[in-house]
Amino acid sequence: MPESRSYLRDDPDLPNLADLLGHLPLAVGQAAAHISLRPGMTAGDYHPEVTVTEFNLLYWQKRAET
């Protein structure tokens, strides 16, 4: 979605991040805010944080199922 890419127009890694976040406006907006508050951080740098968060969610979901 073009709207999700408008948050960080000059970042070449943004399409990958937007895809990873499902082009959800709130998720992309949150990522953009997080990145903009950290000088030198790019959308590519945000990927590990998302991956860790996803892993934590999956871990706790599976734990809750047992």
C-alpha positions in Angstrom: 0.0 0.0 0.0 1.4 3.4 -0.9 0.1 5.0 2.3 2.4 2.8 4.4 5.4 3.8 2.4 4.8 7.5 2.9 6.0 7.4 6.5 9.7 6.9 5.6 10.0 7.8 2.0 13.8 8.0 1.8 14.4 4.6 3.4 15.2 1.8 0.8 14.3 -0.8 3.4 10.8 0.5 4.0 9.0 -1.8 1.5 10.3 -4.8 3.3 9.3 -3.5 6.7 5.9 -2.5 5.4 5.4 -6.0 4.0 6.6 -7.5 7.3 4.1 -5.4 9.2 1.3 -6.3 6.8 0.9 -2.7 5.6 -1.1 -2.0 8.7 -1.1 1.8 9.1 -0.9 1.7 12.9 2.0 -0.8 12.9 3.9 1.1 10.2 3.2 4.4 12.0 4.5 3.0 15.2 7.6 1.7 13.5 8.2 5.1 11.8 7.9 6.9 15.1 10.3 4.5 16.8 12.8 4.8 13.9 12.5 8.6 13.7 13.3 9.0 17.4 16.6 7.1 17.0 19.2 9.0 15.0 20.8 6.8 12.3 18.2 4.0 12.7 16.7 2.7 9.4 13.8 0.5 8.6 16.3 -2.3 8.1 17.5 -1.9 11.6 13.9 -2.3 12.9 13.6 -5.9 11.4 15.4 -7.7 14.3 13.2 -5.9 16.9 10.0 -7.1 15.0 11.4 -10.6 14.7 12.1 -10.8 18.4 8.7 -9.4 19.2 7.0 -12.0 17.0 9.1 -14.8 18.5 8.1 -13.6 22.0 4.4 -13.6 21.0 4.6 -17.1 19.5 6.4 -18.3 22.6 3.7 -17.0 25.0 0.9 -18.2 22.8 2.2 -21.7 22.7 2.8 -21.6 26.5 -0.7 -20.5 27.1 -2.0 -23.4 25.0 -0.4 -26.0 27.3 
